[in-house]
Amino acid sequence: MSVPLWFFIACLAVVGIKTLRPPLWLVIVLLTGGYLLADSLFAPAINPFIK
């Protein structure tokens, strides 16, 4: 059975949020910060650390 990566990551996120119960503002800040950082000038600098 083949599951798309985005679906798997979304399921892990839902389970993590239900289990750890972080504040909603923290989830929003992390998602927004990650999105903005991935599309910034710093993306090539952090790319080697992610891989």
N, CA, C and O atoms as CSV, one atom per row, in Angstrom:
chain,resi,resn,atom,element,x,y,z
A,1,MET,N,N,0.839,-1.170,0.000
A,1,MET,CA,C,0.000,0.000,0.000
A,1,MET,C,C,0.888,1.239,0.000
A,1,MET,O,O,1.796,1.354,0.824
A,2,SER,N,N,0.636,2.145,-0.901
A,2,SER,CA,C,1.439,3.347,-1.030
A,2,SER,C,C,0.670,4.538,-0.455
A,2,SER,O,O,-0.458,4.827,-0.855
A,3,VAL,N,N,1.313,5.217,0.493
A,3,VAL,CA,C,0.696,6.376,1.145
A,3,VAL,C,C,1.511,7.617,0.770
A,3,VAL,O,O,2.738,7.599,0.870
A,4,PRO,N,N,0.848,8.686,0.342
A,4,PRO,CA,C,1.597,9.910,0.025
A,4,PRO,C,C,2.309,10.467,1.265
A,4,PRO,O,O,1.808,10.365,2.385
A,5,LEU,N,N,3.479,11.053,1.039
A,5,LEU,CA,C,4.275,11.576,2.144
A,5,LEU,C,C,3.539,12.673,2.904
A,5,LEU,O,O,3.614,12.730,4.131
A,6,TRP,N,N,2.836,13.536,2.196
A,6,TRP,CA,C,2.137,14.643,2.873
A,6,TRP,C,C,1.052,14.104,3.801
A,6,TRP,O,O,0.804,14.673,4.864
A,7,PHE,N,N,0.405,13.009,3.404
A,7,PHE,CA,C,-0.640,12.416,4.248
A,7,PHE,C,C,-0.032,11.793,5.504
A,7,PHE,O,O,-0.581,11.924,6.598
A,8,PHE,N,N,1.096,11.121,5.339
A,8,PHE,CA,C,1.788,10.513,6.473
A,8,PHE,C,C,2.240,11.581,7.461
A,8,PHE,O,O,2.073,11.410,8.669
A,9,ILE,N,N,2.815,12.689,6.966
A,9,ILE,CA,C,3.268,13.771,7.830
A,9,ILE,C,C,2.078,14.435,8.532
A,9,ILE,O,O,2.170,14.794,9.706
A,10,ALA,N,N,0.973,14.594,7.818
A,10,ALA,CA,C,-0.221,15.181,8.424
A,10,ALA,C,C,-0.750,14.288,9.547
A,10,ALA,O,O,-1.158,14.789,10.595
A,11,CYS,N,N,-0.746,12.979,9.337
A,11,CYS,CA,C,-1.201,12.052,10.388
A,11,CYS,C,C,-0.285,12.108,11.605
A,11,CYS,O,O,-0.762,12.105,12.740
A,12,LEU,N,N,1.027,12.160,11.378
A,12,LEU,CA,C,1.959,12.283,12.497
A,12,LEU,C,C,1.749,13.585,13.256
A,12,LEU,O,O,1.840,13.615,14.483
A,13,ALA,N,N,1.468,14.655,12.531
A,13,ALA,CA,C,1.224,15.941,13.179
A,13,ALA,C,C,-0.023,15.892,14.049
A,13,ALA,O,O,-0.016,16.403,15.169
A,14,VAL,N,N,-1.080,15.291,13.553
A,14,VAL,CA,C,-2.319,15.194,14.321
A,14,VAL,C,C,-2.103,14.358,15.580
A,14,VAL,O,O,-2.561,14.732,16.660
A,15,VAL,N,N,-1.412,13.236,15.447
A,15,VAL,CA,C,-1.149,12.384,16.610
A,15,VAL,C,C,-0.255,13.119,17.610
A,15,VAL,O,O,-0.481,13.042,18.817
A,16,GLY,N,N,0.760,13.831,17.112
A,16,GLY,CA,C,1.645,14.578,18.003
A,16,GLY,C,C,0.922,15.680,18.748
A,16,GLY,O,O,1.165,15.897,19.935
A,17,ILE,N,N,0.031,16.379,18.054
A,17,ILE,CA,C,-0.719,17.456,18.703
A,17,ILE,C,C,-1.691,16.889,19.734
A,17,ILE,O,O,-1.858,17.458,20.813
A,18,LYS,N,N,-2.328,15.775,19.404
A,18,LYS,CA,C,-3.265,15.156,20.356
A,18,LYS,C,C,-2.518,14.602,21.576
A,18,LYS,O,O,-3.037,14.646,22.692
A,19,THR,N,N,-1.310,14.086,21.368
A,19,THR,CA,C,-0.561,13.461,22.460
A,19,THR,C,C,0.128,14.496,23.342
A,19,THR,O,O,0.003,14.454,24.566
A,20,LEU,N,N,0.853,15.422,22.725
A,20,LEU,CA,C,1.659,16.371,23.496
A,20,LEU,C,C,0.877,17.598,23.947
A,20,LEU,O,O,1.253,18.248,24.923
A,21,ARG,N,N,-0.199,17.917,23.252
A,21,ARG,CA,C,-1.061,19.057,23.557
A,21,ARG,C,C,-0.295,20.373,23.725
A,21,ARG,O,O,-0.385,21.019,24.769
A,22,PRO,N,N,0.475,20.775,22.669
A,22,PRO,CA,C,1.134,22.083,22.754
A,22,PRO,C,C,0.098,23.197,22.577
A,22,PRO,O,O,-0.988,22.951,22.052
A,23,PRO,N,N,0.421,24.401,23.005
A,23,PRO,CA,C,-0.522,25.506,22.798
A,23,PRO,C,C,-0.713,25.782,21.312
A,23,PRO,O,O,0.210,25.601,20.517
A,24,LEU,N,N,-1.896,26.214,20.945
A,24,LEU,CA,C,-2.207,26.457,19.535
A,24,LEU,C,C,-1.314,27.533,18.933
A,24,LEU,O,O,-0.924,27.435,17.769
A,25,TRP,N,N,-0.987,28.566,19.722
A,25,TRP,CA,C,-0.141,29.630,19.189
A,25,TRP,C,C,1.242,29.105,18.836
A,25,TRP,O,O,1.852,29.584,17.881
A,26,LEU,N,N,1.755,28.125,19.589
A,26,LEU,CA,C,3.064,27.550,19.296
A,26,LEU,C,C,3.039,26.766,17.991
A,26,LEU,O,O,3.983,26.836,17.204
A,27,VAL,N,N,1.971,26.026,17.762
A,27,VAL,CA,C,1.830,25.278,16.507
A,27,VAL,C,C,1.780,26.239,15.326
A,27,VAL,O,O,2.423,26.005,14.303
A,28,ILE,N,N,1.021,27.314,15.466
A,28,ILE,CA,C,0.896,28.289,14.379
A,28,ILE,C,C,2.224,28.989,14.119
A,28,ILE,O,O,2.595,29.192,12.963
A,29,VAL,N,N,2.941,29.359,15.166
A,29,VAL,CA,C,4.232,30.032,14.999
A,29,VAL,C,C,5.247,29.110,14.325
A,29,VAL,O,O,5.983,29.546,13.440
A,30,LEU,N,N,5.292,27.846,14.732
A,30,LEU,CA,C,6.229,26.908,14.114
A,30,LEU,C,C,5.905,26.653,12.652
A,30,LEU,O,O,6.811,26.602,11.821
A,31,LEU,N,N,4.634,26.492,12.325
A,31,LEU,CA,C,4.251,26.272,10.930
A,31,LEU,C,C,4.543,27.499,10.077
A,31,LEU,O,O,5.087,27.375,8.980
A,32,THR,N,N,4.191,28.673,10.566
A,32,THR,CA,C,4.436,29.898,9.810
A,32,THR,C,C,5.931,30.170,9.677
A,32,THR,O,O,6.403,30.543,8.603
A,33,GLY,N,N,6.670,29.984,10.756
A,33,GLY,CA,C,8.117,30.199,10.713
A,33,GLY,C,C,8.815,29.244,9.772
A,33,GLY,O,O,9.714,29.650,9.034
A,34,GLY,N,N,8.423,27.992,9.782
A,34,GLY,CA,C,9.011,27.014,8.868
A,34,GLY,C,C,8.703,27.327,7.427
A,34,GLY,O,O,9.563,27.178,6.559
A,35,TYR,N,N,7.487,27.758,7.160
A,35,TYR,CA,C,7.108,28.119,5.792
A,35,TYR,C,C,7.892,29.328,5.302
A,35,TYR,O,O,8.383,29.343,4.174
A,36,LEU,N,N,8.007,30.342,6.155
A,36,LEU,CA,C,8.734,31.546,5.765
A,36,LEU,C,C,10.234,31.287,5.639
A,36,LEU,O,O,10.879,31.845,4.751
A,37,LEU,N,N,10.791,30.461,6.503
A,37,LEU,CA,C,12.212,30.152,6.446
A,37,LEU,C,C,12.563,29.333,5.209
A,37,LEU,O,O,13.642,29.503,4.641
A,38,ALA,N,N,11.677,28.459,4.791
A,38,ALA,CA,C,11.934,27.627,3.620
A,38,ALA,C,C,11.953,28.445,2.342
A,38,ALA,O,O,12.557,28.033,1.353
A,39,ASP,N,N,11.306,29.586,2.350
A,39,ASP,CA,C,11.234,30.411,1.149
A,39,ASP,C,C,12.079,31.680,1.297
A,39,ASP,O,O,11.800,32.685,0.644
A,40,SER,N,N,13.102,31.643,2.143
A,40,SER,CA,C,13.906,32.836,2.390
A,40,SER,C,C,15.319,32.651,1.849
A,40,SER,O,O,15.634,31.648,1.208
A,41,LEU,N,N,16.151,33.635,2.122
A,41,LEU,CA,C,17.551,33.562,1.714
A,41,LEU,C,C,18.334,32.534,2.529
A,41,LEU,O,O,19.403,32.089,2.112
A,42,PHE,N,N,17.803,32.164,3.684
A,42,PHE,CA,C,18.492,31.212,4.548
A,42,PHE,C,C,18.284,29.757,4.132
A,42,PHE,O,O,18.934,28.865,4.677
A,43,ALA,N,N,17.399,29.508,3.188
A,43,ALA,CA,C,17.091,28.140,2.773
A,43,ALA,C,C,18.335,27.385,2.295
A,43,ALA,O,O,18.534,26.246,2.718
A,44,PRO,N,N,19.184,27.964,1.431
A,44,PRO,CA,C,20.396,27.225,1.040
A,44,PRO,C,C,21.357,26.976,2.204
A,44,PRO,O,O,22.103,25.996,2.192
A,45,ALA,N,N,21.344,27.841,3.191
A,45,ALA,CA,C,22.249,27.674,4.334
A,45,ALA,C,C,21.806,26.546,5.247
A,45,ALA,O,O,22.652,25.851,5.809
A,46,ILE,N,N,20.509,26.341,5.412
A,46,ILE,CA,C,20.034,25.286,6.320
A,46,ILE,C,C,19.787,23.965,5.607
A,46,ILE,O,O,19.573,22.941,6.257
A,47,ASN,N,N,19.816,23.975,4.284
A,47,ASN,CA,C,19.549,22.758,3.514
A,47,ASN,C,C,20.518,21.612,3.838
A,47,ASN,O,O,20.057,20.478,3.965
A,48,PRO,N,N,21.828,21.838,3.979
A,48,PRO,CA,C,22.723,20.709,4.322
A,48,PRO,C,C,22.426,20.095,5.688
A,48,PRO,O,O,22.642,18.899,5.883
A,49,PHE,N,N,21.936,20.893,6.634
A,49,PHE,CA,C,21.658,20.355,7.967
A,49,PHE,C,C,20.392,19.506,7.989
A,49,PHE,O,O,20.260,18.599,8.811
A,50,ILE,N,N,19.462,19.802,7.083
A,50,ILE,CA,C,18.207,19.061,7.034
A,50,ILE,C,C,18.419,17.702,6.386
A,50,ILE,O,O,17.816,16.711,6.797
A,51,LYS,N,N,19.265,17.658,5.384
A,51,LYS,CA,C,19.504,16.388,4.672
A,51,LYS,C,C,20.437,15.561,5.428
A,51,LYS,O,O,20.768,14.455,5.000
